[in-house]
Amino acid sequence: MVLGVLVVLIAAGAAGLWFISRDAPEQVAEAPAGSSSEAVDDYLVDDGDSPAMDDAVPGEELPPGLGYTGYTDYEHAGCDGLDTWVYAGEGGGSAVVVCVSDLDGSLYMRGDFADWPGSGPAQGDVVMGGDVDVVNGIYTARVDGGVVLFHGTDVWFEGDRGGDPLAQFESFWYDDTIWGP
């Protein structure tokens, strides 16, 4: 008798769970809107996969060729692996991103500069003890022979021989949702 009641209770519980799971609507997140120099919110879709997982390209708010892991048109202006950027700027033949490391949360710079001494790629770690301001685009990155200074749309190189402009962008893009001091 007790065994029969137990079997009925287990069967009723399993049937109830099956009906509950069928009635729950599937939730799908939508990409937020934005424009240049506004935050591009990182969002979740399909069971927690981030947009960077597929190098998804955001909507119309970003320029063509800029995805969550960097620029597709510039070989050296992209983040490592699945890291995503917090700063992106492009113009005059130059493109640069400041990325967040998934491993330790540190920031680093990757870029292709048309006016880089000798011209070409540059990379380096962002100085974390200095001024870092995601919204205003303020960073200092160590590179061979000096530092790269970011101040919004202006990017400079400073070394032993003084400072030289590297790039000036019409606008820049930032994402202040994935990193903060």
N, C-alpha and C positions, 0 to 999 in steps of 0.2 A: 504494500500500500504506500509506504513512504517513498519507495523507489519510483512508483508511478507518478506521485505528486511532483517529485523532483524533476522527472523527465518533462512533464507538462510545463513547469516553471522555466526550465532552460529553453524549451522550444518557444515559449511565449516571449522570453527576453530576446532571443535571436531574431524573431520576426519583428519585434518592436524596433530593434536597432537597424534592421534592413529598411523599414519604412521611414525612419528618421533620416537616414543618409540619403534616401531618394528625394525627400521633400526639401532638403537644404539647397537653396539656389547657389550656383557657382559664382564666386565673386571675381571680377576682373578689374584690375587697376588701369586707369587711363593715364597717359602721359600728360604732365602739366604743360601749360602754355608759357611762353616767355619770349624775350627778345634780347638783342645784343645788350651787353652790360647789365643783364638781369640774371638772377640765379636760375640755373637749369636744375630743377629738383630731380634727384635720383629717385626712381620709383621702382616698385616691385611688380613683376608679372609672373604668371605661371609658377606657382608653388615656390616663390622666393628666389628665382633666378634674377640677378640684376641685369640691367640693360647691357652692361659691359661683357656679360657672358657671351653674347653673340655679336659684340661690337655694333650694337644697334645704333642706327643714326637717328638722332632726335628729329622732331618735326621741323616745320618751316622756320622756327626761331633761330636756328643756327645756319651758318653758311654751308653750301655744298662742300663735301669733302671733310667735314669735321664730325667725327663720331665720339662716343664716350671714352675711347682710348687714345684719341688724338686725331691728327690730320692724315687722311689717306693719300693725299697728293704730295706729301713731303715725307721721304723715307725716314728722316731722323727726328721728326716732330711728332712722336707718338710715345705713349707710356709703355713700360715693360709689362709683358704678360697681360693680366686682366686688370691692372691698375687703371684708375680713371683720373682725369685731370680736374684741377680746381681753377686753372687759369689757361686760357688759350687766346693767342693773338696771331694775326696773319696780315701781310701786306708788303708791297715793294719787293717781292721775291723772297721774303723771310716768313717763317712760321715757327712758333714756339709754344710749348705746353709746360705747365708746372703740374706734376702728378703726385698722387698720394700712394705710397707703398702699402699694398695689402698686408705685407709681412709685419711691419713695425709702425705704420702710421706716419713715417717721415715723408718729407717733401723733396722732390728732385726735379730738375729741369732737363728737357730734351728739346733741341731746336735745330733748324736749318737757317743760317743767316747769310744773306747775300753779301753783306758788308763785314762779315767776320774776318779778322786778320787772316789772310790766306783764303778766306771764303769757305763756307761749308758748314758741317755739323758741329754742334757744341753740346756738351752735357756736363752736369754737375749737381751736387747736393745743395739744397737750400740751407742757408745758415739759420738754424732754429733759434739762436740766441738773439738775433737781430730783429728788426722790424718785419713782421709778417702780417699782412692785411689782405685777406682773400677778396673782400668786397671792393677795395680800392686798387687791387693789383700791385701790392708792394711786396717785393721779395728781393733777396740777395742770394745768388748762387755762386758757389766756388767752381771755377773752371781752370784749365791749364793756363798759367801766366797771369791770373788775376781773378776778378769777380764780374758777374753780370748783374746789373742793377735793373730792377723792374720798378717803374712808377706809372701804373696805369697803361697808357698807350705808348709810353716812351721806354726804350730798352737801351742801356748803355753798357759798355765794357770799360772797366778800370783795371789798369795794370801798372807795372813799374814806370812806364812812360806817360802816365796820365790817363785821361778818359776819352773815349770815342763813342759816338752814337752807333748803335747796331741796327736799330729798327724804330720806326714810328708807325703805329697802326692807327687806322681810323677809329676803331673800337676794339674792345676785347670782351671776352666772355668769361664768366666765373660761375662756380658752383660752390656755394658756402654750406651745403647740406651734408657733405661727406667728410669734411675736416674742419676742425676748429681748435684754437689754442686752449 
